[in-house]
């Protein structure tokens, strides 16, 4: 099935090629505001980045202030509570990464526009609707993450009577905040897949031999996975593997994060696979019918001792088409993307092992 390109698509392509020229405006489909925080801050003098930066700075300074009130020196603070200085960067990273991934929806919409058989106005309204800010989903993600953080605190990192009162309770609360932001980031990742899967369910014409329109979906899926795995890499800077309960926490949480990253990757690419696999199957069935007909015709010509050149040529062409169809991959990713995910997923445990070995060498003692 051939793709269809309308006059508006050609015009928009020309605009995209001229976007660096002064005075040129580029048509966009995805709304500029993509988060509830942005919507709430819209029209206010405080931007999203100033809000996130101010909140992160407060989280950086509070441990120092509380440590002074608890009578702890900086050496003890950095030794036992260094995670409190990493959490602000992790929160800022999750917000920035989620914001960046949301922006990839525009490239997906533009790539699929020539294929989706909707008029320009209907297509634009559909994209706008599926990209609308959904505060309820974001709050649910935030709440689920906070609940998970509370459960992890109770199971692995409870406040002990021997701990500094103010700093220990602050650390307890900051872990819940971090997990709440992590849950929110997962909800944003899932929201990003909503547009892709909606567009793929519309009337669509696909050229099976041209995978280019689906490549932005593969790149988007890779970014969605790497956002979560990147957060896990940052968390390694906060974990004290000398404590058995924290090693157990890592062994419980890490496989869940990796599984979630892979699940989101597959969720965002499965729609493409389902569509291309169905078209590939139809094409192969059609070629198979033509091959059977040509084979029967060739047998008839041979039995009648007639010229078989034209039919033999057709058979070779059909066989070539069948081979090319069989080679077509129906998933919008390549081996390089899979290798990136594999290396990223393997990096945290590898760094953990290296860190443990380095600690053993430096202390010249057995691993606890």
Secondary structure, DSSP 8 states (H G I E B T S, - for coil): ------HHHHHHHHHHHTTTSTT------S-S--SHHHHHHTTSSS-HHHHHHHHHHHHHHHHHHHHHHHT--HHHHHHH-THHHHHHHHHHHHHHHHHHHHHHHHHHHHHHHTTB-S-HHHHHHHHHHHTS--HHHHHHHHHHHHHHHHHHHHHH----TTS-HHHHHHHHHHHHHHHHHHHHHHHHHHHHHHHHHHHHTS-B---TT--HHHHHHHHHHHHHHHHHHHHHHHHGGG--TTSHHHHHHHHHHHHHHHHHHHHHHHHHHHHHHHHHHHHHHHHHHHHHHHHHHHHHHHHHHHHTT---HHHHHHHHHHHHHHHHHHH---SS--HHHHHHHHHHHHHHHHHHHHHHHHHHHHHTS---
